[in-house]
Each structure stands twice: as structure tokens, then as C-alpha cells.
Amino acid sequence: MTYARKTLISLQDTPYYHVVARCVRRAWLWGQDEYAGRDYSHRKAWVLQRLRLQSAVFSIDICAYAVMSNHYHLVLYVDRARSRGWSRQEVAARWTALYGAPPLVARWTRGEGSEAERAQAEKIVEVWRARLSDISWYMKSLNEHLARRANAEDDCTGRFWEGRFRSQALLDEAGLLTAMAYVDLNPIRAGMAPTPQQSDFTSIYQRIQQFRCVEQGSLSNPSLPHLRLFKTATQRAQALPCELEEYVALVDWTGRAIRSDKRGSIDSRRPALLQRLSIDAIAWEQAMQREGNVFGRALGKLNHLKLHAQTLGQSWIRGVRQAEKMYSR
């Protein structure tokens, strides 16, 4: 059953969402297409370039990403309070970095026009403000750009994406970190990379590279998208709920656990992050397997799933059994 997007995204429940977009017919339009005999891997960089631009425009942060051969994953944080603090002039400047300004708004930015025209222009800018913290507009801006660029390169027309993007509400810290790790481990799960350190086009790869750059005193790659920060000793508010070293250790531990050729080397001790969030290690490992993503429209602890279902006016929501198994201990 298809649900309206407004029934799937409830910012009063959570500002964190896991979204997925897939190429039409699951074609390998981002990687090596053996059927067509063409390599489209260079298009993965297009995604990161566009995400970099949109990070500077929208009040939506990227927590995690993975660009695969026929789809991509994002974990997003909607910071609506930030967009509310922008002046109308800043909103207009941000929006027109992606889209053209109608003549009415262009005159308003120059201080021209009658009082009625200026009032109408300000109404348009307020619509833009709402869109700059809207996941649907974020995904529309990203997917339309990528589709047009790919179709221009192929000198063709037609659909590039199989349909609208899928979204999953992340209701608490446990759900957020589960989704982030699942996203970052996509190349390992698909057999495309042996370790997170070699998982190109993922946020975990970017974070490890940036961490190494800081240690070596060199500059990180400015073309990569801006990522939401983890907690540090001096920054606790408005940050992801753990330290970077903890998260990298968790992803590394999980990556070795889900590798079929590395099962004998996995440390039986749970990472500290799993222990602190009371996550069952066996259920966590199972969820990270290729066939383990059994989560539905929301992800989080059992009580949060039930409250979210009530908010959406639903009597049942997928993932209850998995949440009870993974998060109740």
C-alpha cells in the first residue's frame, strides 16, 4: 500500500529520516552495467557534488550516505529551527542558488516594486523557506538534477528513477545509529569492499579520510558533502549522539561480523556503544546482513514505534517484532 508522504514524515516525532532512491528497473546506471557494456561509475561523484551544494542551501544535514551502483541511501536531519532564523534575503539567496528567481522576487531583492508587489514577493519567499526544510523538496532537487544530467550524457529521455523515494522515520538514538550503520555498511554487505576504510562513496569512508587529514595536518576534500558532526568534549548540543571514534569502532566491528569470510575473527565482546544503548548484539548483526533489513516506515525502540503509529493514526506499524528483539534488552 502506498502512503502519502505527509503521513510518513512527522517532524514532531523526529527530525531524523533514512531515505532511499533507486534507478528505474534497478538498472546499474551508477556502476558497471555488464548488459549495456558501459561503466557509469563516474556518476557516483555527481551525487556527492550535488549533496555538497544542497548542504549549503537547505536546512537539512547529512548524517550518513552510501552511493551504490543502482541506488543510494541518505540519513538526513531536518533543522527547521535554523531555517526559521534566516532573514528573507538569506532565504531568497539560498533558493536562487538552485533555482531561478521570478521577476517579482528579483525586483524585491533590488528594493523595487510597489507595496503590494513586495508583499506578494515576501509570500513567495516564505514558501521557499518552508521548502528549504522539506525532505520532499530536498529529494526532488537532488533526483531531478541527477536524472537530467544522466539523460543528457546518454542523449535520451525518459524516467531515470523507478518512482518516488522511500523514507523511514528514525525515532530515537538506537534507531538513528542502526540506520546510519546499515547505510555505511552497504558496500561491505554487497561484496564491493572488504572494510569501511575501503568503502568508497560512503560517509564512513569520508569521515575516516577526513580524520586522517586532521591527524596529518592536511586539508580534506572540499568537494565532498558536509556531514553532521558527532559529539565532542566541547560540543554536545545539536550533534550526533556519540563520539566519532565510538561510531567508527561500531561500524568496523559490525563490518567484520557480517563478512562471511571473517566470521571467525569477530570479537565476541559488544562495542561500548551497543552496551550503552542496550542493543542486542546478535539481533544487531542479523539486521545488518543482506537479508536483514526488515524495518518498515519507522525504526526505533518499541514504545517509540507505538507512539509514532498513534501520531500517524495507524493501528499497526512494521518492525515491531524486530524492535522488541533488538532494543528491549
C-alpha positions in Angstrom: 0.0 0.0 0.0 1.2 3.5 -0.9 1.1 6.2 1.7 1.1 10.0 1.2 4.5 11.5 2.1 2.9 13.8 4.7 1.7 10.7 6.6 5.3 9.3 6.6 7.2 12.3 7.8 6.3 13.7 11.2 8.8 16.2 12.5 7.1 16.4 15.8 8.1 12.8 16.3 11.7 13.0 14.9 13.9 15.2 12.7 15.9 12.2 11.5 15.0 10.2 8.4 16.5 7.4 6.3 15.7 7.8 2.6 16.4 5.6 -0.4 16.1 6.3 -4.2 16.6 3.6 -6.8 17.3 3.7 -10.5 14.5 2.5 -12.9 14.2 -1.3 -13.2 17.1 -1.4 -10.8 19.5 -0.8 -13.7 23.1 -0.3 -12.9 23.1 3.4 -14.0 25.7 4.3 -11.4 28.1 1.4 -11.9 29.4 -1.2 -14.3 26.5 -2.2 -16.5 27.5 -5.5 -17.9 24.4 -5.8 -20.0 24.9 -2.5 -21.7 28.7 -2.9 -21.7 29.2 0.6 -20.2 30.8 1.9 -17.0 28.7 4.6 -15.3 30.8 4.7 -12.1 31.8 8.3 -12.6 28.2 9.3 -11.9 28.6 8.5 -8.3 30.7 11.6 -7.9 27.8 13.6 -9.3 25.7 12.6 -6.2 28.4 13.9 -3.8 28.8 17.1 -5.7 25.1 17.8 -5.6 24.8 16.9 -2.0 27.7 19.3 -1.3 25.7 22.1 -2.9 22.4 21.2 -1.3 24.2 21.1 2.1 25.0 24.8 1.7 21.4 25.6 0.7 18.9 23.6 2.7 18.5 23.5 6.4 18.9 19.7 6.2 22.1 18.0 7.3 23.5 14.7 6.1 24.3 12.1 8.9 25.2 9.2 6.6 25.2 8.3 2.9 26.1 5.4 0.6 26.1 5.7 -3.2 25.7 2.2 -4.8 25.5 1.1 -8.4 21.8 1.3 -8.8 20.5 3.2 -5.7 21.6 5.5 -2.9 20.9 5.9 0.8 20.8 9.0 2.9 20.3 9.6 6.6 19.1 13.2 7.0 18.5 15.6 9.8 15.9 18.3 9.3 16.8 21.5 11.2 13.7 23.5 10.9 14.7 26.0 13.6 17.7 27.0 11.5 15.6 27.9 8.5 13.2 29.9 10.7 16.1 32.1 11.8 17.1 33.1 8.3 16.2 36.5 7.0 14.0 36.7 3.9 17.0 38.0 2.0 19.1 34.9 3.0 16.2 32.6 2.1 16.0 34.1 -1.3 19.7 33.9 -1.9 19.8 30.2 -0.9 16.8 29.3 -3.0 18.1 31.1 -6.1 21.4 29.2 -5.8 19.4 26.2 -7.1 16.5 27.8 -9.0 15.9 31.0 -10.8 14.0 33.9 -9.2 10.8 35.1 -10.8 10.8 38.8 -11.9 8.6 39.8 -8.9 11.2 38.5 -6.4 14.1 39.8 -8.4 12.7 43.3 -8.2 12.0 42.8 -4.5 15.7 41.9 -3.8 16.7 45.2 -5.5 14.3 47.1 -3.3 11.9 47.9 -6.2 8.2 47.4 -6.8 5.0 48.6 -5.2 4.0 47.8 -1.6 1.5 45.1 -2.9 4.2 43.6 -5.2 6.7 43.5 -2.3 4.1 41.8 -0.1 3.5 39.2 -2.7 7.2 38.6 -3.2 7.6 38.1 0.5 4.8 35.4 0.4 6.8 33.6 -2.2 10.0 33.8 -0.2 8.1 32.3 2.8 7.1 29.4 0.6 10.7 28.9 -0.2 11.6 29.0 3.5 9.3 26.0 4.1 10.7 24.1 1.1 14.3 24.5 2.4 13.5 22.3 5.4 11.3 19.9 3.4 12.7 16.4 2.7 10.5 16.0 -0.4 11.9 19.2 -1.9 15.4 18.1 -1.0 15.0 14.8 -2.8 13.2 16.4 -5.7 16.1 18.9 -6.2 18.6 16.1 -6.0 16.9 13.5 -8.2 15.8 15.9 -10.9 19.3 17.2 -11.3 20.9 13.8 -11.5 18.3 12.4 -13.9 18.7 15.4 -16.3 22.5 15.1 -16.2 22.4 11.4 -16.9 19.9 11.7 -19.7 21.9 14.4 -21.3 25.0 12.3 -21.2 23.1 9.3 -22.7 21.3 11.6 -25.2 18.0 10.1 -24.2 14.7 11.0 -22.5 12.5 9.0 -20.1 12.5 8.0 -16.5 15.7 7.6 -14.6 14.3 6.7 -11.1 11.9 3.8 -10.5 9.5 6.1 -8.6 9.3 8.3 -5.6 11.9 7.9 -2.8 11.3 5.7 0.2 11.5 7.2 3.7 11.9 5.8 7.2 11.5 7.8 10.4 14.3 7.3 12.9 12.6 7.7 16.3 15.5 7.6 18.8 19.2 7.2 19.2 19.1 3.5 18.7 17.1 3.8 15.5 19.3 6.5 14.2 22.6 4.7 14.7 21.1 1.4 13.4 20.2 3.2 10.1 23.5 5.0 9.9 25.5 1.8 10.3 23.2 0.0 7.9 23.8 2.7 5.3 27.6 2.9 5.8 27.9 -0.9 5.5 26.2 -1.2 2.1 29.4 -1.8 0.1 30.6 -4.5 2.5 27.2 -6.2 2.5 27.1 -6.1 -1.3 30.7 -7.5 -1.5 32.0 -4.4 -3.1 34.5 -3.6 -0.3 36.2 -5.6 2.4 36.4 -2.9 5.1 34.8 0.5 5.9 38.2 2.1 5.1 37.8 0.9 1.5 34.1 1.7 1.1 34.2 4.5 -1.5 31.3 6.8 -1.8 30.1 6.3 1.8 30.0 8.7 4.7 32.1 6.3 6.9 34.9 6.4 4.2 34.7 10.2 4.1 34.8 10.5 7.9 37.8 8.2 8.1 39.7 10.1 5.4 38.9 13.5 7.0 40.0 12.2 10.4 43.3 11.1 8.8 43.7 14.6 7.2 43.3 16.3 10.5 45.9 14.0 12.1 48.3 14.7 9.2 47.6 18.4 9.2 46.4 18.4 5.6 43.2 19.7 4.1 40.2 17.4 3.5 38.5 17.2 0.1 36.3 20.4 -0.3 34.1 18.7 -2.9 32.6 16.3 -0.5 29.3 17.0 1.2 29.2 18.5 4.7 28.4 15.8 7.3 26.6 16.4 10.6 29.1 16.3 13.5 29.4 13.8 16.2 29.6 14.8 19.9 32.9 16.1 21.2 34.2 17.1 24.6 33.2 20.7 23.9 30.1 20.2 21.6 27.3 18.3 23.0 24.1 20.0 21.7 22.9 19.6 18.1 25.3 16.7 17.4 25.0 13.0 16.7 24.6 11.0 20.0 28.1 9.5 20.3 31.7 10.3 19.5 33.2 9.6 16.1 35.7 7.0 17.4 32.8 5.1 19.0 30.9 5.0 15.8 33.8 4.0 13.6 34.6 1.2 16.1 31.0 0.0 15.9 30.9 0.0 12.1 34.3 -1.8 11.9 33.1 -4.4 14.4 29.8 -4.9 12.5 31.6 -5.0 9.1 33.8 -7.8 10.2 30.8 -9.6 11.7 28.8 -9.6 8.5 31.6 -10.7 6.3 31.1 -14.4 5.6 34.9 -15.0 5.2 35.6 -13.2 8.5 33.2 -14.8 11.0 36.0 -16.5 12.9 37.8 -13.2 13.6 34.9 -11.3 15.1 35.4 -10.2 18.7 32.7 -11.6 20.9 32.7 -8.5 23.1 30.0 -6.0 22.3 31.2 -2.5 21.3 30.6 0.0 24.1 28.0 1.9 22.0 25.8 -1.2 21.8 26.0 -1.8 25.5 25.2 1.8 26.3 22.1 1.8 24.1 21.1 -1.7 25.3 21.1 -3.1 21.8 21.3 -6.9 21.5 24.5 -7.7 19.6 23.1 -10.8 17.9 20.0 -9.1 16.7 22.1 -6.1 15.5 24.4 -8.4 13.4 21.4 -10.1 11.9 19.8 -6.8 11.0 23.0 -5.7 9.2 23.0 -8.8 6.9 21.9 -8.5 3.2 18.5 -10.1 4.1 18.3 -8.4 7.5 16.7 -5.0 6.7 13.2 -5.9 7.9 12.4 -2.4 9.0 9.4 -0.5 7.7 8.3 3.1 7.7 9.9 3.8 11.1 12.8 2.5 13.2 13.3 2.8 16.9 12.5 1.2 20.3 9.2 -0.5 20.8 7.5 2.3 22.8 8.6 4.9 20.3 7.2 2.8 17.4 3.9 2.6 19.0 3.7 6.3 19.8 4.7 7.1 16.2 1.9 4.8 14.9 -0.6 6.7 17.0 0.7 10.0 15.7 0.1 8.9 12.1 -3.3 7.5 13.0 -2.2 3.9 12.4 -3.1 0.8 14.5 -0.1 -1.2 13.3 3.4 -0.4 12.0 6.0 -2.8 10.5 9.1 -3.5 12.5 7.6 -4.1 16.0 8.9 -7.6 16.3 12.4 -6.6 15.2 12.5 -3.7 17.6 11.4 -5.8 20.5 14.1 -8.3 19.7 16.9 -5.8 19.2 16.2 -3.0 21.6 14.4 -4.4 24.6 17.4 -5.8 26.4 
